[in-house]
Amino acid sequence: MSVQHLMSWERDTTEYVNENNWVITQPTGVTVVSCSCGFTRTVANQDMQSTINDHQSEARNEMQS
């Protein structure tokens, strides 16, 4: 039986209330990458796609062996 590797990602943000009582949401510069198999990594935004590609490649290699 093979495991499906369904990838998802979410950009991390932080929130704070400014001096005018507005809630401000700002990106932190990192993305949480997850897979349905349980794999989870927090990576810099620019590394998101390579992390997904690397995990999918490892999953394919695992299935072939």
TIVEX-187939 format. One record per residue: residue in one letter; x, y, z of N, C-alpha, C in turn. Coordinates in Angstrom, 1 decimal, padded with zeros to 4 digits. Layout:
<rec><rest>A</rest><n_xx>X</n_xx><n_yy>Y</n_yy><n_zz>Z</n_zz><ca_xx>X</ca_xx><ca_yy>Y</ca_yy><ca_zz>Z</ca_zz><c_xx>X</c_xx><c_yy>Y</c_yy><c_zz>Z</c_zz></rec>
...
This chain:
<rec><rest>M</rest><n_xx>000.9</n_xx><n_yy>-001.2</n_yy><n_zz>000.0</n_zz><ca_xx>000.0</ca_xx><ca_yy>000.0</ca_yy><ca_zz>000.0</ca_zz><c_xx>000.9</c_xx><c_yy>001.2</c_yy><c_zz>000.0</c_zz></rec>
<rec><rest>S</rest><n_xx>000.6</n_xx><n_yy>002.2</n_yy><n_zz>-000.8</n_zz><ca_xx>001.4</ca_xx><ca_yy>003.4</ca_yy><ca_zz>-000.9</ca_zz><c_xx>000.7</c_xx><c_yy>004.5</c_yy><c_zz>-000.1</c_zz></rec>
<rec><rest>V</rest><n_xx>001.6</n_xx><n_yy>005.4</n_yy><n_zz>000.4</n_zz><ca_xx>001.1</ca_xx><ca_yy>006.6</ca_yy><ca_zz>001.1</ca_zz><c_xx>001.0</c_xx><c_yy>007.8</c_yy><c_zz>000.2</c_zz></rec>
<rec><rest>Q</rest><n_xx>-000.1</n_xx><n_yy>008.5</n_yy><n_zz>000.2</n_zz><ca_xx>-000.2</ca_xx><ca_yy>009.7</ca_yy><ca_zz>-000.6</ca_zz><c_xx>000.5</c_xx><c_yy>010.8</c_yy><c_zz>000.1</c_zz></rec>
<rec><rest>H</rest><n_xx>001.2</n_xx><n_yy>011.6</n_yy><n_zz>-000.7</n_zz><ca_xx>001.9</ca_xx><ca_yy>012.8</ca_yy><ca_zz>-000.1</ca_zz><c_xx>001.2</c_xx><c_yy>014.0</c_yy><c_zz>-000.6</c_zz></rec>
<rec><rest>L</rest><n_xx>000.2</n_xx><n_yy>014.5</n_yy><n_zz>000.1</n_zz><ca_xx>-000.5</ca_xx><ca_yy>015.7</ca_yy><ca_zz>-000.2</ca_zz><c_xx>000.1</c_xx><c_yy>016.9</c_yy><c_zz>000.5</c_zz></rec>
<rec><rest>M</rest><n_xx>000.7</n_xx><n_yy>017.8</n_yy><n_zz>-000.2</n_zz><ca_xx>001.5</ca_xx><ca_yy>018.9</ca_yy><ca_zz>000.4</ca_zz><c_xx>000.6</c_xx><c_yy>020.1</c_yy><c_zz>000.7</c_zz></rec>
<rec><rest>S</rest><n_xx>000.8</n_xx><n_yy>020.8</n_yy><n_zz>001.7</n_zz><ca_xx>000.2</ca_xx><ca_yy>022.1</ca_yy><ca_zz>002.0</ca_zz><c_xx>001.2</c_xx><c_yy>023.0</c_yy><c_zz>002.6</c_zz></rec>
<rec><rest>W</rest><n_xx>000.9</n_xx><n_yy>024.3</n_yy><n_zz>002.6</n_zz><ca_xx>001.8</ca_xx><ca_yy>025.3</ca_yy><ca_zz>003.2</ca_zz><c_xx>000.9</c_xx><c_yy>026.4</c_yy><c_zz>003.7</c_zz></rec>
<rec><rest>E</rest><n_xx>001.5</n_xx><n_yy>027.1</n_yy><n_zz>004.7</n_zz><ca_xx>000.8</ca_xx><ca_yy>028.3</ca_yy><ca_zz>005.2</ca_zz><c_xx>001.9</c_xx><c_yy>029.3</c_yy><c_zz>005.6</c_zz></rec>
<rec><rest>R</rest><n_xx>001.8</n_xx><n_yy>030.5</n_yy><n_zz>005.1</n_zz><ca_xx>002.7</ca_xx><ca_yy>031.6</ca_yy><ca_zz>005.5</ca_zz><c_xx>002.4</c_xx><c_yy>032.0</c_yy><c_zz>006.9</c_zz></rec>
<rec><rest>D</rest><n_xx>003.5</n_xx><n_yy>032.1</n_yy><n_zz>007.7</n_zz><ca_xx>003.4</ca_xx><ca_yy>032.5</ca_yy><ca_zz>009.1</ca_zz><c_xx>003.2</c_xx><c_yy>034.0</c_yy><c_zz>009.2</c_zz></rec>
<rec><rest>T</rest><n_xx>002.4</n_xx><n_yy>034.5</n_yy><n_zz>010.1</n_zz><ca_xx>002.2</ca_xx><ca_yy>035.9</ca_yy><ca_zz>010.3</ca_zz><c_xx>002.2</c_xx><c_yy>036.2</c_yy><c_zz>011.8</c_zz></rec>
<rec><rest>T</rest><n_xx>002.4</n_xx><n_yy>037.4</n_yy><n_zz>012.2</n_zz><ca_xx>002.3</ca_xx><ca_yy>037.8</ca_yy><ca_zz>013.6</ca_zz><c_xx>001.3</c_xx><c_yy>039.0</c_yy><c_zz>013.6</c_zz></rec>
<rec><rest>E</rest><n_xx>000.6</n_xx><n_yy>039.1</n_yy><n_zz>014.7</n_zz><ca_xx>-000.3</ca_xx><ca_yy>040.2</ca_yy><ca_zz>014.8</ca_zz><c_xx>000.0</c_xx><c_yy>041.0</c_yy><c_zz>016.1</c_zz></rec>
<rec><rest>Y</rest><n_xx>-000.3</n_xx><n_yy>042.3</n_yy><n_zz>016.0</n_zz><ca_xx>-000.2</ca_xx><ca_yy>043.2</ca_yy><ca_zz>017.2</ca_zz><c_xx>-001.2</c_xx><c_yy>044.3</c_yy><c_zz>017.0</c_zz></rec>
<rec><rest>V</rest><n_xx>-001.4</n_xx><n_yy>045.0</n_yy><n_zz>018.1</n_zz><ca_xx>-002.3</ca_xx><ca_yy>046.1</ca_yy><ca_zz>018.1</ca_zz><c_xx>-001.5</c_xx><c_yy>047.4</c_yy><c_zz>018.2</c_zz></rec>
<rec><rest>N</rest><n_xx>-001.7</n_xx><n_yy>048.3</n_yy><n_zz>017.2</n_zz><ca_xx>-000.9</ca_xx><ca_yy>049.5</ca_yy><ca_zz>017.1</ca_zz><c_xx>-001.5</c_xx><c_yy>050.6</c_yy><c_zz>018.1</c_zz></rec>
<rec><rest>E</rest><n_xx>-000.9</n_xx><n_yy>051.7</n_yy><n_zz>018.0</n_zz><ca_xx>-001.3</ca_xx><ca_yy>052.8</ca_yy><ca_zz>019.0</ca_zz><c_xx>-002.7</c_xx><c_yy>053.3</c_yy><c_zz>018.7</c_zz></rec>
<rec><rest>N</rest><n_xx>-003.3</n_xx><n_yy>053.0</n_yy><n_zz>017.5</n_zz><ca_xx>-004.7</ca_xx><ca_yy>053.4</ca_yy><ca_zz>017.2</ca_zz><c_xx>-005.7</c_xx><c_yy>052.3</c_yy><c_zz>017.4</c_zz></rec>
<rec><rest>N</rest><n_xx>-005.2</n_xx><n_yy>051.3</n_yy><n_zz>018.1</n_zz><ca_xx>-006.0</ca_xx><ca_yy>050.1</ca_yy><ca_zz>018.4</ca_zz><c_xx>-006.4</c_xx><c_yy>049.3</c_yy><c_zz>017.1</c_zz></rec>
<rec><rest>W</rest><n_xx>-005.7</n_xx><n_yy>049.4</n_yy><n_zz>016.1</n_zz><ca_xx>-005.9</ca_xx><ca_yy>048.6</ca_yy><ca_zz>014.9</ca_zz><c_xx>-005.0</c_xx><c_yy>047.3</c_yy><c_zz>015.0</c_zz></rec>
<rec><rest>V</rest><n_xx>-005.6</n_xx><n_yy>046.2</n_yy><n_zz>014.6</n_zz><ca_xx>-004.8</ca_xx><ca_yy>045.0</ca_yy><ca_zz>014.6</ca_zz><c_xx>-004.0</c_xx><c_yy>044.9</c_yy><c_zz>013.3</c_zz></rec>
<rec><rest>I</rest><n_xx>-002.7</n_xx><n_yy>044.8</n_yy><n_zz>013.5</n_zz><ca_xx>-001.8</ca_xx><ca_yy>044.8</ca_yy><ca_zz>012.3</ca_zz><c_xx>-001.3</c_xx><c_yy>043.4</c_yy><c_zz>012.2</c_zz></rec>
<rec><rest>T</rest><n_xx>-001.4</n_xx><n_yy>042.8</n_yy><n_zz>011.0</n_zz><ca_xx>-000.8</ca_xx><ca_yy>041.5</ca_yy><ca_zz>010.6</ca_zz><c_xx>000.3</c_xx><c_yy>041.7</c_yy><c_zz>009.7</c_zz></rec>
<rec><rest>Q</rest><n_xx>001.5</n_xx><n_yy>041.1</n_yy><n_zz>010.1</n_zz><ca_xx>002.7</ca_xx><ca_yy>041.2</ca_yy><ca_zz>009.3</ca_zz><c_xx>003.3</c_xx><c_yy>039.8</c_yy><c_zz>009.1</c_zz></rec>
<rec><rest>P</rest><n_xx>003.8</n_xx><n_yy>039.5</n_yy><n_zz>007.9</n_zz><ca_xx>004.5</ca_xx><ca_yy>038.3</ca_yy><ca_zz>007.6</ca_zz><c_xx>005.7</c_xx><c_yy>038.2</c_yy><c_zz>008.4</c_zz></rec>
<rec><rest>T</rest><n_xx>006.1</n_xx><n_yy>036.9</n_yy><n_zz>008.9</n_zz><ca_xx>007.3</ca_xx><ca_yy>036.7</ca_yy><ca_zz>009.6</ca_zz><c_xx>008.5</c_xx><c_yy>036.3</c_yy><c_zz>008.8</c_zz></rec>
<rec><rest>G</rest><n_xx>008.2</n_xx><n_yy>036.0</n_yy><n_zz>007.5</n_zz><ca_xx>009.3</ca_xx><ca_yy>035.5</ca_yy><ca_zz>006.6</ca_zz><c_xx>009.4</c_xx><c_yy>034.0</c_yy><c_zz>006.6</c_zz></rec>
<rec><rest>V</rest><n_xx>008.6</n_xx><n_yy>033.3</n_yy><n_zz>007.2</n_zz><ca_xx>008.7</ca_xx><ca_yy>031.8</ca_yy><ca_zz>007.2</ca_zz><c_xx>007.4</c_xx><c_yy>031.2</c_yy><c_zz>006.8</c_zz></rec>
<rec><rest>T</rest><n_xx>007.5</n_xx><n_yy>030.0</n_yy><n_zz>006.3</n_zz><ca_xx>006.3</ca_xx><ca_yy>029.2</ca_yy><ca_zz>005.8</ca_zz><c_xx>006.4</c_xx><c_yy>027.9</c_yy><c_zz>006.5</c_zz></rec>
<rec><rest>V</rest><n_xx>005.2</n_xx><n_yy>027.4</n_yy><n_zz>007.0</n_zz><ca_xx>005.1</ca_xx><ca_yy>026.0</ca_yy><ca_zz>007.5</ca_zz><c_xx>004.7</c_xx><c_yy>025.1</c_yy><c_zz>006.3</c_zz></rec>
<rec><rest>V</rest><n_xx>005.5</n_xx><n_yy>024.1</n_yy><n_zz>006.0</n_zz><ca_xx>005.2</ca_xx><ca_yy>023.2</ca_yy><ca_zz>004.9</ca_zz><c_xx>004.9</c_xx><c_yy>021.9</c_yy><c_zz>005.6</c_zz></rec>
<rec><rest>S</rest><n_xx>003.7</n_xx><n_yy>021.3</n_yy><n_zz>005.2</n_zz><ca_xx>003.3</ca_xx><ca_yy>020.0</ca_yy><ca_zz>005.8</ca_zz><c_xx>002.9</c_xx><c_yy>019.0</c_yy><c_zz>004.7</c_zz></rec>
<rec><rest>C</rest><n_xx>002.9</n_xx><n_yy>017.8</n_yy><n_zz>005.1</n_zz><ca_xx>002.5</ca_xx><ca_yy>016.7</ca_yy><ca_zz>004.1</ca_zz><c_xx>001.6</c_xx><c_yy>015.8</c_yy><c_zz>004.9</c_zz></rec>
<rec><rest>S</rest><n_xx>000.7</n_xx><n_yy>015.1</n_yy><n_zz>004.1</n_zz><ca_xx>-000.3</ca_xx><ca_yy>014.2</ca_yy><ca_zz>004.7</ca_zz><c_xx>000.4</c_xx><c_yy>013.0</c_yy><c_zz>005.4</c_zz></rec>
<rec><rest>C</rest><n_xx>001.6</n_xx><n_yy>012.8</n_yy><n_zz>005.1</n_zz><ca_xx>002.4</ca_xx><ca_yy>011.7</ca_yy><ca_zz>005.8</ca_zz><c_xx>002.9</c_xx><c_yy>012.0</c_yy><c_zz>007.1</c_zz></rec>
<rec><rest>G</rest><n_xx>002.8</n_xx><n_yy>013.3</n_yy><n_zz>007.5</n_zz><ca_xx>003.3</ca_xx><ca_yy>013.7</ca_yy><ca_zz>008.9</ca_zz><c_xx>004.5</c_xx><c_yy>014.6</c_yy><c_zz>008.8</c_zz></rec>
<rec><rest>F</rest><n_xx>005.1</n_xx><n_yy>014.7</n_yy><n_zz>007.6</n_zz><ca_xx>006.2</ca_xx><ca_yy>015.6</ca_yy><ca_zz>007.5</ca_zz><c_xx>005.8</c_xx><c_yy>017.0</c_yy><c_zz>007.7</c_zz></rec>
<rec><rest>T</rest><n_xx>006.6</n_xx><n_yy>017.8</n_yy><n_zz>008.5</n_zz><ca_xx>006.3</ca_xx><ca_yy>019.2</ca_yy><ca_zz>008.7</ca_zz><c_xx>007.7</c_xx><c_yy>019.9</c_yy><c_zz>008.9</c_zz></rec>
<rec><rest>R</rest><n_xx>007.8</n_xx><n_yy>021.0</n_yy><n_zz>008.2</n_zz><ca_xx>009.0</ca_xx><ca_yy>021.8</ca_yy><ca_zz>008.3</ca_zz><c_xx>008.6</c_xx><c_yy>023.3</c_yy><c_zz>008.3</c_zz></rec>
<rec><rest>T</rest><n_xx>009.3</n_xx><n_yy>024.1</n_yy><n_zz>009.1</n_zz><ca_xx>009.2</ca_xx><ca_yy>025.5</ca_yy><ca_zz>009.0</ca_zz><c_xx>010.5</c_xx><c_yy>026.1</c_yy><c_zz>008.3</c_zz></rec>
<rec><rest>V</rest><n_xx>010.2</n_xx><n_yy>026.7</n_yy><n_zz>007.2</n_zz><ca_xx>011.4</ca_xx><ca_yy>027.2</ca_yy><ca_zz>006.3</ca_zz><c_xx>011.2</c_xx><c_yy>028.6</c_yy><c_zz>006.0</c_zz></rec>
<rec><rest>A</rest><n_xx>012.3</n_xx><n_yy>029.2</n_yy><n_zz>005.5</n_zz><ca_xx>012.2</ca_xx><ca_yy>030.6</ca_yy><ca_zz>005.0</ca_zz><c_xx>011.3</c_xx><c_yy>030.6</c_yy><c_zz>003.8</c_zz></rec>
<rec><rest>N</rest><n_xx>010.6</n_xx><n_yy>031.7</n_yy><n_zz>003.6</n_zz><ca_xx>009.6</ca_xx><ca_yy>031.7</ca_yy><ca_zz>002.4</ca_zz><c_xx>010.3</c_xx><c_yy>031.3</c_yy><c_zz>001.1</c_zz></rec>
<rec><rest>Q</rest><n_xx>011.5</n_xx><n_yy>031.8</n_yy><n_zz>000.9</n_zz><ca_xx>012.2</ca_xx><ca_yy>031.5</ca_yy><ca_zz>-000.4</ca_zz><c_xx>012.6</c_xx><c_yy>030.0</c_yy><c_zz>-000.5</c_zz></rec>
<rec><rest>D</rest><n_xx>012.5</n_xx><n_yy>029.2</n_yy><n_zz>000.6</n_zz><ca_xx>012.9</ca_xx><ca_yy>027.8</ca_yy><ca_zz>000.5</ca_zz><c_xx>011.6</c_xx><c_yy>026.9</c_yy><c_zz>000.4</c_zz></rec>
<rec><rest>M</rest><n_xx>010.5</n_xx><n_yy>027.5</n_yy><n_zz>000.4</n_zz><ca_xx>009.2</ca_xx><ca_yy>026.7</ca_yy><ca_zz>000.4</ca_zz><c_xx>009.2</c_xx><c_yy>025.7</c_yy><c_zz>-000.8</c_zz></rec>
<rec><rest>Q</rest><n_xx>009.3</n_xx><n_yy>026.2</n_yy><n_zz>-002.0</n_zz><ca_xx>009.2</ca_xx><ca_yy>025.3</ca_yy><ca_zz>-003.1</ca_zz><c_xx>010.3</c_xx><c_yy>024.2</c_yy><c_zz>-003.2</c_zz></rec>
<rec><rest>S</rest><n_xx>011.5</n_xx><n_yy>024.5</n_yy><n_zz>-002.8</n_zz><ca_xx>012.5</ca_xx><ca_yy>023.5</ca_yy><ca_zz>-002.8</ca_zz><c_xx>012.3</c_xx><c_yy>022.5</c_yy><c_zz>-001.7</c_zz></rec>
<rec><rest>T</rest><n_xx>011.7</n_xx><n_yy>022.9</n_yy><n_zz>-000.6</n_zz><ca_xx>011.4</ca_xx><ca_yy>021.9</ca_yy><ca_zz>000.5</ca_zz><c_xx>010.3</c_xx><c_yy>021.0</c_yy><c_zz>000.0</c_zz></rec>
<rec><rest>I</rest><n_xx>009.3</n_xx><n_yy>021.5</n_yy><n_zz>-000.7</n_zz><ca_xx>008.2</ca_xx><ca_yy>020.6</ca_yy><ca_zz>-001.3</ca_zz><c_xx>008.8</c_xx><c_yy>019.7</c_yy><c_zz>-002.3</c_zz></rec>
<rec><rest>N</rest><n_xx>009.6</n_xx><n_yy>020.2</n_yy><n_zz>-003.2</n_zz><ca_xx>010.2</ca_xx><ca_yy>019.4</ca_yy><ca_zz>-004.3</ca_zz><c_xx>011.1</c_xx><c_yy>018.3</c_yy><c_zz>-003.7</c_zz></rec>
<rec><rest>D</rest><n_xx>011.9</n_xx><n_yy>018.6</n_yy><n_zz>-002.7</n_zz><ca_xx>012.8</ca_xx><ca_yy>017.7</ca_yy><ca_zz>-002.0</ca_zz><c_xx>012.0</c_xx><c_yy>016.5</c_yy><c_zz>-001.3</c_zz></rec>
<rec><rest>H</rest><n_xx>010.9</n_xx><n_yy>016.9</n_yy><n_zz>-000.6</n_zz><ca_xx>010.1</ca_xx><ca_yy>015.9</ca_yy><ca_zz>000.0</ca_zz><c_xx>009.4</c_xx><c_yy>015.0</c_yy><c_zz>-001.0</c_zz></rec>
<rec><rest>Q</rest><n_xx>008.9</n_xx><n_yy>015.5</n_yy><n_zz>-002.0</n_zz><ca_xx>008.2</ca_xx><ca_yy>014.7</ca_yy><ca_zz>-003.0</ca_zz><c_xx>009.2</c_xx><c_yy>013.8</c_yy><c_zz>-003.7</c_zz></rec>
<rec><rest>S</rest><n_xx>010.4</n_xx><n_yy>014.3</n_yy><n_zz>-003.9</n_zz><ca_xx>011.5</ca_xx><ca_yy>013.4</ca_yy><ca_zz>-004.6</ca_zz><c_xx>011.8</c_xx><c_yy>012.3</c_yy><c_zz>-003.6</c_zz></rec>
<rec><rest>E</rest><n_xx>012.0</n_xx><n_yy>012.6</n_yy><n_zz>-002.3</n_zz><ca_xx>012.3</ca_xx><ca_yy>011.5</ca_yy><ca_zz>-001.4</ca_zz><c_xx>011.2</c_xx><c_yy>010.5</c_yy><c_zz>-001.3</c_zz></rec>
<rec><rest>A</rest><n_xx>009.9</n_xx><n_yy>011.0</n_yy><n_zz>-001.4</n_zz><ca_xx>008.8</ca_xx><ca_yy>010.1</ca_yy><ca_zz>-001.3</ca_zz><c_xx>008.8</c_xx><c_yy>009.2</c_yy><c_zz>-002.5</c_zz></rec>
<rec><rest>R</rest><n_xx>009.1</n_xx><n_yy>009.7</n_yy><n_zz>-003.7</n_zz><ca_xx>009.1</ca_xx><ca_yy>008.9</ca_yy><ca_zz>-004.9</ca_zz><c_xx>010.2</c_xx><c_yy>007.8</c_yy><c_zz>-004.8</c_zz></rec>
<rec><rest>N</rest><n_xx>011.4</n_xx><n_yy>008.3</n_yy><n_zz>-004.3</n_zz><ca_xx>012.5</ca_xx><ca_yy>007.3</ca_yy><ca_zz>-004.2</ca_zz><c_xx>012.1</c_xx><c_yy>006.2</c_yy><c_zz>-003.2</c_zz></rec>
<rec><rest>E</rest><n_xx>011.4</n_xx><n_yy>006.6</n_yy><n_zz>-002.1</n_zz><ca_xx>011.0</ca_xx><ca_yy>005.6</ca_yy><ca_zz>-001.1</ca_zz><c_xx>010.1</c_xx><c_yy>004.6</c_yy><c_zz>-001.7</c_zz></rec>
<rec><rest>M</rest><n_xx>009.2</n_xx><n_yy>005.1</n_yy><n_zz>-002.6</n_zz><ca_xx>008.2</ca_xx><ca_yy>004.2</ca_yy><ca_zz>-003.2</ca_zz><c_xx>008.8</c_xx><c_yy>003.2</c_yy><c_zz>-004.2</c_zz></rec>
<rec><rest>Q</rest><n_xx>009.9</n_xx><n_yy>003.6</n_yy><n_zz>-004.8</n_zz><ca_xx>010.6</ca_xx><ca_yy>002.8</ca_yy><ca_zz>-005.8</ca_zz><c_xx>011.5</c_xx><c_yy>001.7</c_yy><c_zz>-005.2</c_zz></rec>
<rec><rest>S</rest><n_xx>011.9</n_xx><n_yy>001.9</n_yy><n_zz>-003.9</n_zz><ca_xx>012.8</ca_xx><ca_yy>000.9</ca_yy><ca_zz>-003.3</ca_zz><c_xx>012.0</c_xx><c_yy>-000.1</c_yy><c_zz>-002.6</c_zz></rec>
